[in-house]
Amino acid sequence: MTGGTGRASVYSPADITIVDDVIYATIVWSSSNYDYMVVDGKKILNEAKAGEKSTFTFEIPGFDTDIDVIGDTTAMSVPHEIEYTLRFERR
């Protein structure tokens, strides 16, 4: 992951699921303050319960490709959309 302020991170490795040839990634943030993400123009809501680390599942186009996303954090005095780049590598 690149981008952002450097204060938040995502746990690695991410969980990857493939269903009917569609690849889904589940990422967990180091923070519980992300309420939504925007991935490929789609708004994805936080799946975690209150107080848990923010968790999102979304479709990815493949491996070894940079994916530009936006994470909306409520950790500051007002919500902020922050740009990140995620890359899922097959190992």
PDB file with one MODEL, atoms N, CA, C and O in Angstrom:
MODEL        1
ATOM      1  N   MET A   1       0.850  -1.172   0.000  1.00  0.00           N
ATOM      2  CA  MET A   1       0.000   0.000   0.000  1.00  0.00           C
ATOM      3  C   MET A   1       0.889   1.226   0.000  1.00  0.00           C
ATOM      4  O   MET A   1       1.887   1.293   0.718  1.00  0.00           O
ATOM      5  N   THR A   2       0.509   2.191  -0.818  1.00  0.00           N
ATOM      6  CA  THR A   2       1.169   3.484  -0.813  1.00  0.00           C
ATOM      7  C   THR A   2       0.092   4.560  -0.715  1.00  0.00           C
ATOM      8  O   THR A   2      -1.091   4.304  -0.939  1.00  0.00           O
ATOM      9  N   GLY A   3       0.528   5.755  -0.379  1.00  0.00           N
ATOM     10  CA  GLY A   3      -0.388   6.882  -0.273  1.00  0.00           C
ATOM     11  C   GLY A   3      -0.790   7.148   1.156  1.00  0.00           C
ATOM     12  O   GLY A   3      -0.316   6.497   2.086  1.00  0.00           O
ATOM     13  N   GLY A   4      -1.665   8.108   1.314  1.00  0.00           N
ATOM     14  CA  GLY A   4      -2.141   8.458   2.639  1.00  0.00           C
ATOM     15  C   GLY A   4      -1.109   9.211   3.446  1.00  0.00           C
ATOM     16  O   GLY A   4      -0.128   9.725   2.909  1.00  0.00           O
ATOM     17  N   THR A   5      -1.341   9.269   4.732  1.00  0.00           N
ATOM     18  CA  THR A   5      -0.485  10.037   5.633  1.00  0.00           C
ATOM     19  C   THR A   5       0.602   9.187   6.276  1.00  0.00           C
ATOM     20  O   THR A   5       1.510   9.720   6.913  1.00  0.00           O
ATOM     21  N   GLY A   6       0.517   7.868   6.116  1.00  0.00           N
ATOM     22  CA  GLY A   6       1.467   6.981   6.755  1.00  0.00           C
ATOM     23  C   GLY A   6       1.049   6.562   8.151  1.00  0.00           C
ATOM     24  O   GLY A   6       1.735   5.762   8.787  1.00  0.00           O
ATOM     25  N   ARG A   7      -0.061   7.087   8.634  1.00  0.00           N
ATOM     26  CA  ARG A   7      -0.543   6.733   9.975  1.00  0.00           C
ATOM     27  C   ARG A   7      -1.347   5.440   9.986  1.00  0.00           C
ATOM     28  O   ARG A   7      -1.359   4.721  10.985  1.00  0.00           O
ATOM     29  N   ALA A   8      -2.012   5.146   8.885  1.00  0.00           N
ATOM     30  CA  ALA A   8      -2.832   3.928   8.805  1.00  0.00           C
ATOM     31  C   ALA A   8      -2.167   2.951   7.849  1.00  0.00           C
ATOM     32  O   ALA A   8      -1.426   3.342   6.947  1.00  0.00           O
ATOM     33  N   SER A   9      -2.445   1.679   8.066  1.00  0.00           N
ATOM     34  CA  SER A   9      -1.930   0.634   7.187  1.00  0.00           C
ATOM     35  C   SER A   9      -2.995  -0.446   7.069  1.00  0.00           C
ATOM     36  O   SER A   9      -4.005  -0.424   7.773  1.00  0.00           O
ATOM     37  N   VAL A  10      -2.751  -1.387   6.170  1.00  0.00           N
ATOM     38  CA  VAL A  10      -3.630  -2.551   6.067  1.00  0.00           C
ATOM     39  C   VAL A  10      -2.816  -3.779   6.441  1.00  0.00           C
ATOM     40  O   VAL A  10      -1.617  -3.856   6.172  1.00  0.00           O
ATOM     41  N   TYR A  11      -3.489  -4.739   7.066  1.00  0.00           N
ATOM     42  CA  TYR A  11      -2.812  -5.969   7.469  1.00  0.00           C
ATOM     43  C   TYR A  11      -2.480  -6.791   6.237  1.00  0.00           C
ATOM     44  O   TYR A  11      -3.252  -6.849   5.279  1.00  0.00           O
ATOM     45  N   SER A  12      -1.325  -7.419   6.280  1.00  0.00           N
ATOM     46  CA  SER A  12      -0.861  -8.221   5.162  1.00  0.00           C
ATOM     47  C   SER A  12      -0.411  -9.572   5.686  1.00  0.00           C
ATOM     48  O   SER A  12       0.235  -9.645   6.732  1.00  0.00           O
ATOM     49  N   PRO A  13      -0.739 -10.640   4.978  1.00  0.00           N
ATOM     50  CA  PRO A  13      -1.418 -10.654   3.679  1.00  0.00           C
ATOM     51  C   PRO A  13      -2.924 -10.467   3.829  1.00  0.00           C
ATOM     52  O   PRO A  13      -3.511 -10.757   4.871  1.00  0.00           O
ATOM     53  N   ALA A  14      -3.525  -9.974   2.755  1.00  0.00           N
ATOM     54  CA  ALA A  14      -4.975  -9.830   2.698  1.00  0.00           C
ATOM     55  C   ALA A  14      -5.600 -11.185   2.401  1.00  0.00           C
ATOM     56  O   ALA A  14      -4.951 -12.066   1.836  1.00  0.00           O
ATOM     57  N   ASP A  15      -6.847 -11.347   2.779  1.00  0.00           N
ATOM     58  CA  ASP A  15      -7.579 -12.564   2.418  1.00  0.00           C
ATOM     59  C   ASP A  15      -8.059 -12.431   0.973  1.00  0.00           C
ATOM     60  O   ASP A  15      -8.641 -11.414   0.593  1.00  0.00           O
ATOM     61  N   ILE A  16      -7.813 -13.457   0.182  1.00  0.00           N
ATOM     62  CA  ILE A  16      -8.221 -13.480  -1.222  1.00  0.00           C
ATOM     63  C   ILE A  16      -9.175 -14.651  -1.418  1.00  0.00           C
ATOM     64  O   ILE A  16      -8.907 -15.767  -0.973  1.00  0.00           O
ATOM     65  N   THR A  17     -10.288 -14.384  -2.089  1.00  0.00           N
ATOM     66  CA  THR A  17     -11.269 -15.410  -2.407  1.00  0.00           C
ATOM     67  C   THR A  17     -11.573 -15.329  -3.894  1.00  0.00           C
ATOM     68  O   THR A  17     -11.710 -14.236  -4.443  1.00  0.00           O
ATOM     69  N   ILE A  18     -11.679 -16.475  -4.545  1.00  0.00           N
ATOM     70  CA  ILE A  18     -12.046 -16.510  -5.957  1.00  0.00           C
ATOM     71  C   ILE A  18     -13.352 -17.272  -6.086  1.00  0.00           C
ATOM     72  O   ILE A  18     -13.453 -18.430  -5.681  1.00  0.00           O
ATOM     73  N   VAL A  19     -14.359 -16.604  -6.658  1.00  0.00           N
ATOM     74  CA  VAL A  19     -15.680 -17.197  -6.859  1.00  0.00           C
ATOM     75  C   VAL A  19     -16.064 -16.991  -8.322  1.00  0.00           C
ATOM     76  O   VAL A  19     -16.154 -15.857  -8.793  1.00  0.00           O
ATOM     77  N   ASP A  20     -16.290 -18.092  -9.037  1.00  0.00           N
ATOM     78  CA  ASP A  20     -16.673 -18.011 -10.457  1.00  0.00           C
ATOM     79  C   ASP A  20     -15.718 -17.118 -11.244  1.00  0.00           C
ATOM     80  O   ASP A  20     -16.151 -16.269 -12.024  1.00  0.00           O
ATOM     81  N   ASP A  21     -14.421 -17.315 -11.034  1.00  0.00           N
ATOM     82  CA  ASP A  21     -13.362 -16.573 -11.730  1.00  0.00           C
ATOM     83  C   ASP A  21     -13.307 -15.086 -11.378  1.00  0.00           C
ATOM     84  O   ASP A  21     -12.629 -14.328 -12.072  1.00  0.00           O
ATOM     85  N   VAL A  22     -13.987 -14.651 -10.342  1.00  0.00           N
ATOM     86  CA  VAL A  22     -13.915 -13.272  -9.868  1.00  0.00           C
ATOM     87  C   VAL A  22     -13.076 -13.269  -8.598  1.00  0.00           C
ATOM     88  O   VAL A  22     -13.310 -14.065  -7.689  1.00  0.00           O
ATOM     89  N   ILE A  23     -12.091 -12.365  -8.540  1.00  0.00           N
ATOM     90  CA  ILE A  23     -11.184 -12.303  -7.395  1.00  0.00           C
ATOM     91  C   ILE A  23     -11.665 -11.218  -6.434  1.00  0.00           C
ATOM     92  O   ILE A  23     -11.898 -10.076  -6.831  1.00  0.00           O
ATOM     93  N   TYR A  24     -11.808 -11.594  -5.168  1.00  0.00           N
ATOM     94  CA  TYR A  24     -12.200 -10.659  -4.119  1.00  0.00           C
ATOM     95  C   TYR A  24     -11.088 -10.571  -3.085  1.00  0.00           C
ATOM     96  O   TYR A  24     -10.508 -11.582  -2.689  1.00  0.00           O
ATOM     97  N   ALA A  25     -10.801  -9.355  -2.655  1.00  0.00           N
ATOM     98  CA  ALA A  25      -9.834  -9.134  -1.583  1.00  0.00           C
ATOM     99  C   ALA A  25     -10.591  -8.610  -0.368  1.00  0.00           C
ATOM    100  O   ALA A  25     -11.502  -7.792  -0.495  1.00  0.00           O
ATOM    101  N   THR A  26     -10.205  -9.089   0.804  1.00  0.00           N
ATOM    102  CA  THR A  26     -10.719  -8.548   2.062  1.00  0.00           C
ATOM    103  C   THR A  26      -9.542  -7.926   2.779  1.00  0.00           C
ATOM    104  O   THR A  26      -8.575  -8.606   3.121  1.00  0.00           O
ATOM    105  N   ILE A  27      -9.634  -6.618   3.005  1.00  0.00           N
ATOM    106  CA  ILE A  27      -8.553  -5.938   3.714  1.00  0.00           C
ATOM    107  C   ILE A  27      -9.051  -5.457   5.071  1.00  0.00           C
ATOM    108  O   ILE A  27     -10.222  -5.121   5.247  1.00  0.00           O
ATOM    109  N   VAL A  28      -8.132  -5.437   6.011  1.00  0.00           N
ATOM    110  CA  VAL A  28      -8.420  -4.970   7.359  1.00  0.00           C
ATOM    111  C   VAL A  28      -7.450  -3.829   7.646  1.00  0.00           C
ATOM    112  O   VAL A  28      -6.233  -4.000   7.565  1.00  0.00           O
ATOM    113  N   TRP A  29      -7.993  -2.681   7.978  1.00  0.00           N
ATOM    114  CA  TRP A  29      -7.183  -1.511   8.296  1.00  0.00           C
ATOM    115  C   TRP A  29      -6.652  -1.601   9.723  1.00  0.00           C
ATOM    116  O   TRP A  29      -7.195  -2.331  10.552  1.00  0.00           O
ATOM    117  N   SER A  30      -5.612  -0.871   9.993  1.00  0.00           N
ATOM    118  CA  SER A  30      -5.059  -0.783  11.342  1.00  0.00           C
ATOM    119  C   SER A  30      -5.898   0.137  12.216  1.00  0.00           C
ATOM    120  O   SER A  30      -5.611   0.304  13.402  1.00  0.00           O
ATOM    121  N   SER A  31      -6.919   0.727  11.643  1.00  0.00           N
ATOM    122  CA  SER A  31      -7.779   1.696  12.312  1.00  0.00           C
ATOM    123  C   SER A  31      -9.240   1.255  12.237  1.00  0.00           C
ATOM    124  O   SER A  31      -9.634   0.536  11.319  1.00  0.00           O
ATOM    125  N   SER A  32     -10.015   1.681  13.186  1.00  0.00           N
ATOM    126  CA  SER A  32     -11.464   1.415  13.141  1.00  0.00           C
ATOM    127  C   SER A  32     -12.224   2.628  12.608  1.00  0.00           C
ATOM    128  O   SER A  32     -13.452   2.668  12.682  1.00  0.00           O
ATOM    129  N   ASN A  33     -11.511   3.609  12.076  1.00  0.00           N
ATOM    130  CA  ASN A  33     -12.126   4.878  11.690  1.00  0.00           C
ATOM    131  C   ASN A  33     -12.455   5.032  10.215  1.00  0.00           C
ATOM    132  O   ASN A  33     -12.810   6.129   9.781  1.00  0.00           O
ATOM    133  N   TYR A  34     -12.347   3.967   9.432  1.00  0.00           N
ATOM    134  CA  TYR A  34     -12.721   4.051   8.016  1.00  0.00           C
ATOM    135  C   TYR A  34     -14.164   3.604   7.879  1.00  0.00           C
ATOM    136  O   TYR A  34     -14.512   2.485   8.256  1.00  0.00           O
ATOM    137  N   ASP A  35     -15.006   4.480   7.336  1.00  0.00           N
ATOM    138  CA  ASP A  35     -16.423   4.128   7.215  1.00  0.00           C
ATOM    139  C   ASP A  35     -16.797   3.645   5.821  1.00  0.00           C
ATOM    140  O   ASP A  35     -17.766   2.902   5.664  1.00  0.00           O
ATOM    141  N   TYR A  36     -16.039   4.059   4.805  1.00  0.00           N
ATOM    142  CA  TYR A  36     -16.262   3.528   3.465  1.00  0.00           C
ATOM    143  C   TYR A  36     -14.998   3.658   2.639  1.00  0.00           C
ATOM    144  O   TYR A  36     -14.082   4.407   2.975  1.00  0.00           O
ATOM    145  N   MET A  37     -14.976   2.904   1.544  1.00  0.00           N
ATOM    146  CA  MET A  37     -13.927   3.007   0.537  1.00  0.00           C
ATOM    147  C   MET A  37     -14.598   3.162  -0.820  1.00  0.00           C
ATOM    148  O   MET A  37     -15.744   2.755  -1.012  1.00  0.00           O
ATOM    149  N   VAL A  38     -13.873   3.750  -1.747  1.00  0.00           N
ATOM    150  CA  VAL A  38     -14.316   3.816  -3.134  1.00  0.00           C
ATOM    151  C   VAL A  38     -13.292   3.036  -3.950  1.00  0.00           C
ATOM    152  O   VAL A  38     -12.111   3.378  -3.989  1.00  0.00           O
ATOM    153  N   VAL A  39     -13.775   1.979  -4.600  1.00  0.00           N
ATOM    154  CA  VAL A  39     -12.931   1.096  -5.403  1.00  0.00           C
ATOM    155  C   VAL A  39     -13.565   0.978  -6.776  1.00  0.00           C
ATOM    156  O   VAL A  39     -14.710   0.543  -6.898  1.00  0.00           O
ATOM    157  N   ASP A  40     -12.833   1.359  -7.803  1.00  0.00           N
ATOM    158  CA  ASP A  40     -13.337   1.298  -9.179  1.00  0.00           C
ATOM    159  C   ASP A  40     -14.672   2.039  -9.299  1.00  0.00           C
ATOM    160  O   ASP A  40     -15.586   1.585  -9.987  1.00  0.00           O
ATOM    161  N   GLY A  41     -14.769   3.178  -8.625  1.00  0.00           N
ATOM    162  CA  GLY A  41     -15.970   4.009  -8.701  1.00  0.00           C
ATOM    163  C   GLY A  41     -17.131   3.526  -7.845  1.00  0.00           C
ATOM    164  O   GLY A  41     -18.191   4.151  -7.836  1.00  0.00           O
ATOM    165  N   LYS A  42     -16.946   2.417  -7.124  1.00  0.00           N
ATOM    166  CA  LYS A  42     -18.022   1.856  -6.302  1.00  0.00           C
ATOM    167  C   LYS A  42     -17.753   2.122  -4.829  1.00  0.00           C
ATOM    168  O   LYS A  42     -16.641   1.915  -4.345  1.00  0.00           O
ATOM    169  N   LYS A  43     -18.768   2.578  -4.127  1.00  0.00           N
ATOM    170  CA  LYS A  43     -18.658   2.828  -2.696  1.00  0.00           C
ATOM    171  C   LYS A  43     -18.871   1.514  -1.937  1.00  0.00           C
ATOM    172  O   LYS A  43     -19.902   0.859  -2.090  1.00  0.00           O
ATOM    173  N   ILE A  44     -17.884   1.140  -1.120  1.00  0.00           N
ATOM    174  CA  ILE A  44     -17.918  -0.099  -0.341  1.00  0.00           C
ATOM    175  C   ILE A  44     -18.002   0.287   1.133  1.00  0.00           C
ATOM    176  O   ILE A  44     -17.170   1.051   1.621  1.00  0.00           O
ATOM    177  N   LEU A  45     -18.984  -0.228   1.832  1.00  0.00           N
ATOM    178  CA  LEU A  45     -19.166   0.125   3.245  1.00  0.00           C
ATOM    179  C   LEU A  45     -18.373  -0.802   4.159  1.00  0.00           C
ATOM    180  O   LEU A  45     -18.117  -1.959   3.826  1.00  0.00           O
ATOM    181  N   ASN A  46     -17.994  -0.275   5.306  1.00  0.00           N
ATOM    182  CA  ASN A  46     -17.259  -1.017   6.321  1.00  0.00           C
ATOM    183  C   ASN A  46     -18.095  -2.194   6.819  1.00  0.00           C
ATOM    184  O   ASN A  46     -19.269  -2.023   7.149  1.00  0.00           O
ATOM    185  N   GLU A  47     -17.501  -3.384   6.875  1.00  0.00           N
ATOM    186  CA  GLU A  47     -18.190  -4.599   7.311  1.00  0.00           C
ATOM    187  C   GLU A  47     -18.029  -4.861   8.810  1.00  0.00           C
ATOM    188  O   GLU A  47     -18.741  -5.691   9.374  1.00  0.00           O
ATOM    189  N   ALA A  48     -17.106  -4.162   9.449  1.00  0.00           N
ATOM    190  CA  ALA A  48     -16.781  -4.453  10.854  1.00  0.00           C
ATOM    191  C   ALA A  48     -17.853  -3.919  11.800  1.00  0.00           C
ATOM    192  O   ALA A  48     -18.580  -2.977  11.485  1.00  0.00           O
ATOM    193  N   LYS A  49     -17.925  -4.546  12.957  1.00  0.00           N
ATOM    194  CA  LYS A  49     -18.806  -4.061  14.019  1.00  0.00           C
ATOM    195  C   LYS A  49     -18.151  -2.863  14.685  1.00  0.00           C
ATOM    196  O   LYS A  49     -16.944  -2.661  14.556  1.00  0.00           O
ATOM    197  N   ALA A  50     -18.931  -2.078  15.388  1.00  0.00           N
ATOM    198  CA  ALA A  50     -18.419  -0.892  16.076  1.00  0.00           C
ATOM    199  C   ALA A  50     -17.240  -1.265  16.967  1.00  0.00           C
ATOM    200  O   ALA A  50     -17.307  -2.230  17.729  1.00  0.00           O
ATOM    201  N   GLY A  51     -16.167  -0.497  16.865  1.00  0.00           N
ATOM    202  CA  GLY A  51     -14.987  -0.724  17.684  1.00  0.00           C
ATOM    203  C   GLY A  51     -13.976  -1.690  17.094  1.00  0.00           C
ATOM    204  O   GLY A  51     -12.839  -1.753  17.561  1.00  0.00           O
ATOM    205  N   GLU A  52     -14.375  -2.455  16.058  1.00  0.00           N
ATOM    206  CA  GLU A  52     -13.450  -3.375  15.401  1.00  0.00           C
ATOM    207  C   GLU A  52     -12.690  -2.643  14.301  1.00  0.00           C
ATOM    208  O   GLU A  52     -13.120  -1.584  13.843  1.00  0.00           O
ATOM    209  N   LYS A  53     -11.576  -3.198  13.883  1.00  0.00           N
ATOM    210  CA  LYS A  53     -10.795  -2.624  12.785  1.00  0.00           C
ATOM    211  C   LYS A  53     -11.639  -2.615  11.514  1.00  0.00           C
ATOM    212  O   LYS A  53     -12.327  -3.590  11.214  1.00  0.00           O
ATOM    213  N   SER A  54     -11.583  -1.515  10.772  1.00  0.00           N
ATOM    214  CA  SER A  54     -12.369  -1.371   9.549  1.00  0.00           C
ATOM    215  C   SER A  54     -11.998  -2.465   8.549  1.00  0.00           C
ATOM    216  O   SER A  54     -10.819  -2.722   8.307  1.00  0.00           O
ATOM    217  N   THR A  55     -13.013  -3.103   7.973  1.00  0.00           N
ATOM    218  CA  THR A  55     -12.830  -4.248   7.083  1.00  0.00           C
ATOM    219  C   THR A  55     -13.682  -4.065   5.830  1.00  0.00           C
ATOM    220  O   THR A  55     -14.851  -3.685   5.905  1.00  0.00           O
ATOM    221  N   PHE A  56     -13.078  -4.341   4.685  1.00  0.00           N
ATOM    222  CA  PHE A  56     -13.776  -4.168   3.408  1.00  0.00           C
ATOM    223  C   PHE A  56     -13.472  -5.330   2.479  1.00  0.00           C
ATOM    224  O   PHE A  56     -12.335  -5.800   2.424  1.00  0.00           O
ATOM    225  N   THR A  57     -14.472  -5.798   1.752  1.00  0.00           N
ATOM    226  CA  THR A  57     -14.301  -6.821   0.727  1.00  0.00           C
ATOM    227  C   THR A  57     -14.737  -6.233  -0.603  1.00  0.00           C
ATOM    228  O   THR A  57     -15.812  -5.644  -0.718  1.00  0.00           O
ATOM    229  N   PHE A  58     -13.879  -6.405  -1.611  1.00  0.00           N
ATOM    230  CA  PHE A  58     -14.189  -5.836  -2.926  1.00  0.00           C
ATOM    231  C   PHE A  58     -13.486  -6.638  -4.008  1.00  0.00           C
ATOM    232  O   PHE A  58     -12.506  -7.339  -3.759  1.00  0.00           O
ATOM    233  N   GLU A  59     -14.016  -6.513  -5.210  1.00  0.00           N
ATOM    234  CA  GLU A  59     -13.467  -7.197  -6.369  1.00  0.00           C
ATOM    235  C   GLU A  59     -12.182  -6.509  -6.811  1.00  0.00           C
ATOM    236  O   GLU A  59     -12.087  -5.282  -6.801  1.00  0.00           O
ATOM    237  N   ILE A  60     -11.190  -7.319  -7.202  1.00  0.00           N
ATOM    238  CA  ILE A  60      -9.962  -6.764  -7.766  1.00  0.00           C
ATOM    239  C   ILE A  60      -9.779  -7.318  -9.170  1.00  0.00           C
ATOM    240  O   ILE A  60     -10.237  -8.423  -9.463  1.00  0.00           O
ATOM    241  N   PRO A  61      -9.110  -6.560 -10.050  1.00  0.00           N
ATOM    242  CA  PRO A  61      -8.978  -6.999 -11.437  1.00  0.00           C
ATOM    243  C   PRO A  61      -7.972  -8.126 -11.641  1.00  0.00           C
ATOM    244  O   PRO A  61      -7.990  -8.798 -12.672  1.00  0.00           O
ATOM    245  N   GLY A  62      -7.101  -8.333 -10.667  1.00  0.00           N
ATOM    246  CA  GLY A  62      -6.087  -9.373 -10.790  1.00  0.00           C
ATOM    247  C   GLY A  62      -4.939  -9.098  -9.842  1.00  0.00           C
ATOM    248  O   GLY A  62      -5.017  -8.231  -8.972  1.00  0.00           O
ATOM    249  N   PHE A  63      -3.879  -9.850 -10.027  1.00  0.00           N
ATOM    250  CA  PHE A  63      -2.706  -9.708  -9.179  1.00  0.00           C
ATOM    251  C   PHE A  63      -1.635  -8.882  -9.888  1.00  0.00           C
ATOM    252  O   PHE A  63      -1.651  -8.727 -11.109  1.00  0.00           O
ATOM    253  N   ASP A  64      -0.704  -8.357  -9.087  1.00  0.00           N
ATOM    254  CA  ASP A  64       0.442  -7.604  -9.605  1.00  0.00           C
ATOM    255  C   ASP A  64       0.016  -6.380 -10.407  1.00  0.00           C
ATOM    256  O   ASP A  64       0.669  -6.007 -11.382  1.00  0.00           O
ATOM    257  N   THR A  65      -1.075  -5.763  -9.991  1.00  0.00           N
ATOM    258  CA  THR A  65      -1.612  -4.568 -10.636  1.00  0.00           C
ATOM    259  C   THR A  65      -1.906  -3.525  -9.565  1.00  0.00           C
ATOM    260  O   THR A  65      -2.485  -3.846  -8.527  1.00  0.00           O
ATOM    261  N   ASP A  66      -1.514  -2.286  -9.811  1.00  0.00           N
ATOM    262  CA  ASP A  66      -1.839  -1.212  -8.876  1.00  0.00           C
ATOM    263  C   ASP A  66      -3.321  -0.870  -8.978  1.00  0.00           C
ATOM    264  O   ASP A  66      -3.872  -0.759 -10.073  1.00  0.00           O
ATOM    265  N   ILE A  67      -3.957  -0.704  -7.821  1.00  0.00           N
ATOM    266  CA  ILE A  67      -5.378  -0.377  -7.763  1.00  0.00           C
ATOM    267  C   ILE A  67      -5.525   0.902  -6.944  1.00  0.00           C
ATOM    268  O   ILE A  67      -5.205   0.922  -5.756  1.00  0.00           O
ATOM    269  N   ASP A  68      -6.006   1.958  -7.572  1.00  0.00           N
ATOM    270  CA  ASP A  68      -6.238   3.214  -6.878  1.00  0.00           C
ATOM    271  C   ASP A  68      -7.566   3.150  -6.138  1.00  0.00           C
ATOM    272  O   ASP A  68      -8.594   2.805  -6.721  1.00  0.00           O
ATOM    273  N   VAL A  69      -7.539   3.485  -4.850  1.00  0.00           N
ATOM    274  CA  VAL A  69      -8.739   3.456  -4.023  1.00  0.00           C
ATOM    275  C   VAL A  69      -8.782   4.723  -3.183  1.00  0.00           C
ATOM    276  O   VAL A  69      -7.798   5.455  -3.076  1.00  0.00           O
ATOM    277  N   ILE A  70      -9.935   4.962  -2.596  1.00  0.00           N
ATOM    278  CA  ILE A  70     -10.113   6.063  -1.649  1.00  0.00           C
ATOM    279  C   ILE A  70     -10.651   5.466  -0.363  1.00  0.00           C
ATOM    280  O   ILE A  70     -11.568   4.645  -0.382  1.00  0.00           O
ATOM    281  N   GLY A  71     -10.078   5.880   0.743  1.00  0.00           N
ATOM    282  CA  GLY A  71     -10.584   5.486   2.050  1.00  0.00           C
ATOM    283  C   GLY A  71     -11.090   6.720   2.772  1.00  0.00           C
ATOM    284  O   GLY A  71     -10.380   7.723   2.852  1.00  0.00           O
ATOM    285  N   ASP A  72     -12.291   6.664   3.291  1.00  0.00           N
ATOM    286  CA  ASP A  72     -12.851   7.795   4.037  1.00  0.00           C
ATOM    287  C   ASP A  72     -12.656   7.552   5.530  1.00  0.00           C
ATOM    288  O   ASP A  72     -13.184   6.591   6.090  1.00  0.00           O
ATOM    289  N   THR A  73     -11.895   8.432   6.161  1.00  0.00           N
ATOM    290  CA  THR A  73     -11.628   8.275   7.583  1.00  0.00           C
ATOM    291  C   THR A  73     -12.344   9.343   8.394  1.00  0.00           C
ATOM    292  O   THR A  73     -12.439  10.503   7.993  1.00  0.00           O
ATOM    293  N   THR A  74     -12.839   8.921   9.534  1.00  0.00           N
ATOM    294  CA  THR A  74     -13.520   9.833  10.449  1.00  0.00           C
ATOM    295  C   THR A  74     -12.637  10.144  11.654  1.00  0.00           C
ATOM    296  O   THR A  74     -13.113  10.676  12.656  1.00  0.00           O
ATOM    297  N   ALA A  75     -11.346   9.810  11.555  1.00  0.00           N
ATOM    298  CA  ALA A  75     -10.434   9.982  12.689  1.00  0.00           C
ATOM    299  C   ALA A  75     -10.118  11.453  12.957  1.00  0.00           C
ATOM    300  O   ALA A  75      -9.739  11.804  14.074  1.00  0.00           O
ATOM    301  N   MET A  76     -10.267  12.309  11.963  1.00  0.00           N
ATOM    302  CA  MET A  76      -9.974  13.725  12.124  1.00  0.00           C
ATOM    303  C   MET A  76     -11.250  14.460  12.522  1.00  0.00           C
ATOM    304  O   MET A  76     -12.308  13.846  12.656  1.00  0.00           O
ATOM    305  N   SER A  77     -11.152  15.756  12.707  1.00  0.00           N
ATOM    306  CA  SER A  77     -12.316  16.523  13.173  1.00  0.00           C
ATOM    307  C   SER A  77     -13.494  16.441  12.204  1.00  0.00           C
ATOM    308  O   SER A  77     -14.650  16.504  12.624  1.00  0.00           O
ATOM    309  N   VAL A  78     -13.207  16.303  10.927  1.00  0.00           N
ATOM    310  CA  VAL A  78     -14.247  16.073   9.914  1.00  0.00           C
ATOM    311  C   VAL A  78     -13.781  14.926   9.023  1.00  0.00           C
ATOM    312  O   VAL A  78     -12.576  14.721   8.880  1.00  0.00           O
ATOM    313  N   PRO A  79     -14.704  14.170   8.419  1.00  0.00           N
ATOM    314  CA  PRO A  79     -14.296  13.059   7.552  1.00  0.00           C
ATOM    315  C   PRO A  79     -13.417  13.531   6.388  1.00  0.00           C
ATOM    316  O   PRO A  79     -13.613  14.619   5.847  1.00  0.00           O
ATOM    317  N   HIS A  80     -12.454  12.698   6.019  1.00  0.00           N
ATOM    318  CA  HIS A  80     -11.559  12.996   4.906  1.00  0.00           C
ATOM    319  C   HIS A  80     -11.443  11.780   4.009  1.00  0.00           C
ATOM    320  O   HIS A  80     -11.261  10.661   4.490  1.00  0.00           O
ATOM    321  N   GLU A  81     -11.549  11.996   2.703  1.00  0.00           N
ATOM    322  CA  GLU A  81     -11.278  10.951   1.729  1.00  0.00           C
ATOM    323  C   GLU A  81      -9.789  11.007   1.402  1.00  0.00           C
ATOM    324  O   GLU A  81      -9.271  12.051   1.007  1.00  0.00           O
ATOM    325  N   ILE A  82      -9.112   9.884   1.567  1.00  0.00           N
ATOM    326  CA  ILE A  82      -7.671   9.809   1.366  1.00  0.00           C
ATOM    327  C   ILE A  82      -7.380   8.801   0.266  1.00  0.00           C
ATOM    328  O   ILE A  82      -7.938   7.704   0.255  1.00  0.00           O
ATOM    329  N   GLU A  83      -6.506   9.175  -0.655  1.00  0.00           N
ATOM    330  CA  GLU A  83      -6.162   8.313  -1.787  1.00  0.00           C
ATOM    331  C   GLU A  83      -5.034   7.362  -1.420  1.00  0.00           C
ATOM    332  O   GLU A  83      -4.049   7.747  -0.790  1.00  0.00           O
ATOM    333  N   TYR A  84      -5.204   6.107  -1.832  1.00  0.00           N
ATOM    334  CA  TYR A  84      -4.206   5.063  -1.617  1.00  0.00           C
ATOM    335  C   TYR A  84      -4.062   4.266  -2.906  1.00  0.00           C
ATOM    336  O   TYR A  84      -4.932   4.303  -3.776  1.00  0.00           O
ATOM    337  N   THR A  85      -2.966   3.557  -3.012  1.00  0.00           N
ATOM    338  CA  THR A  85      -2.786   2.587  -4.078  1.00  0.00           C
ATOM    339  C   THR A  85      -2.505   1.245  -3.412  1.00  0.00           C
ATOM    340  O   THR A  85      -1.595   1.125  -2.592  1.00  0.00           O
ATOM    341  N   LEU A  86      -3.291   0.244  -3.774  1.00  0.00           N
ATOM    342  CA  LEU A  86      -3.123  -1.104  -3.246  1.00  0.00           C
ATOM    343  C   LEU A  86      -2.562  -1.996  -4.352  1.00  0.00           C
ATOM    344  O   LEU A  86      -2.833  -1.782  -5.534  1.00  0.00           O
ATOM    345  N   ARG A  87      -1.785  -2.986  -3.956  1.00  0.00           N
ATOM    346  CA  ARG A  87      -1.244  -3.951  -4.929  1.00  0.00           C
ATOM    347  C   ARG A  87      -1.290  -5.322  -4.255  1.00  0.00           C
ATOM    348  O   ARG A  87      -0.730  -5.513  -3.175  1.00  0.00           O
ATOM    349  N   PHE A  88      -1.951  -6.254  -4.895  1.00  0.00           N
ATOM    350  CA  PHE A  88      -2.062  -7.615  -4.390  1.00  0.00           C
ATOM    351  C   PHE A  88      -1.152  -8.495  -5.244  1.00  0.00           C
ATOM    352  O   PHE A  88      -1.340  -8.614  -6.455  1.00  0.00           O
ATOM    353  N   GLU A  89      -0.176  -9.102  -4.603  1.00  0.00           N
ATOM    354  CA  GLU A  89       0.778  -9.923  -5.319  1.00  0.00           C
ATOM    355  C   GLU A  89       0.570 -11.399  -4.987  1.00  0.00           C
ATOM    356  O   GLU A  89       0.354 -11.771  -3.833  1.00  0.00           O
ATOM    357  N   ARG A  90       0.639 -12.206  -5.999  1.00  0.00           N
ATOM    358  CA  ARG A  90       0.511 -13.658  -5.825  1.00  0.00           C
ATOM    359  C   ARG A  90       1.872 -14.184  -5.359  1.00  0.00           C
ATOM    360  O   ARG A  90       2.907 -13.867  -5.945  1.00  0.00           O
ATOM    361  N   ARG A  91       1.852 -14.979  -4.311  1.00  0.00           N
ATOM    362  CA  ARG A  91       3.133 -15.526  -3.805  1.00  0.00           C
ATOM    363  C   ARG A  91       3.124 -17.010  -3.859  1.00  0.00           C
ATOM    364  O   ARG A  91       4.106 -17.648  -3.479  1.00  0.00           O
TER     365      ARG A  91
ENDMDL
END
